[in-house]
Amino acid sequence: MRFKLILAVNTHRNPILPFNYQYELSSWIYKIISRADEEYAYFLHQNGYESNQKSFKFFCFSNLLIPKYKIVKDMGFLLQSHQIALYISFYVDKAAEKFVAGLFQNQRGSIGIQETQIDFRVERVETAPIRLSKEIVHLQTISPLVVAQKDKQDKKKYLSPLDSGFKELFINNLLEKYKASGKELSPAWQNYPFSLEVEEKSIRSKLITIKQNTSNPIQVKGYLFDFILQAPKELLEVGLAAGFGNENAQGFGMCDVLENLNSKN
């Protein structure tokens, strides 16, 4: 399920949104969940859903949508809009939709350093249905998509969508998420014609710092791009609800459906 949060912002103090706001936004989401179900929030934060020693949180969120702003060098975005928006998505049962939507209504939060921090309130929560009708879809990232693997020194290497190993890791990540949800892979998928076609001209790299103002900052490299993906609908649903690629709960891998396409056969 996917929601659009309309956030009312107090612009009287010339608030500046830091360039690297994803970690603070993720922390705010965890806090909202914790207020409703502390045990579930702890489970998500510490472990999540696991498959083959890999952990998934089963939620993702978009970049903040800001109608009007100015860039302040070395600081961030000076907001000039009274409203901004955020898409957030959860891979949970549809029966929980009203409950999840209610969690965020009228909630308040803040992002940034005290002198210029953004204070916001969730003014409205709108359902944002995912338009999925085919097994071939034209997708657009609305937050950077991360695909990573560890090298021989156990360090993460972030892959470009054009790297030779990107497709295999991307598809395997979807399969692992599906298994982590407690469902069994269909035997028919062993021979499924998975396809990932990246529109090269659309690719833009983004380097995001997580935990920027701490003693242990982490740089994550993702990519914004358009692509055509062919996969079983069940796996497409996982990716669109929980996020594609890695680090979804930190604000990476959310995509929007541009178009449902007919089979190539």
Secondary structure, 3 states (H helix, E strand, C coil): CEEEEEEEECCCCCCEEECCCHHHHHHHHHHHHHHHCHHHHHHHHHCCEEECCEEECCEEECCCECCCEEEECCCEEEECCCEEEEEEEECCCHHHHHHHHHHHCCCEEEECCCCCCEEEEEEEEEECCCCCCCCEEEEEECCCEECEEECCCCCEEECCCCCCCHHHHHHHHHHHHHHHCCCCCCHHHHHCCCEEEECHHHCEEEEEEECCCCCCCEEEEEEECEEEEECCHHHHHHHHHHCCCECHHHCCCCEEEEEEECCCC
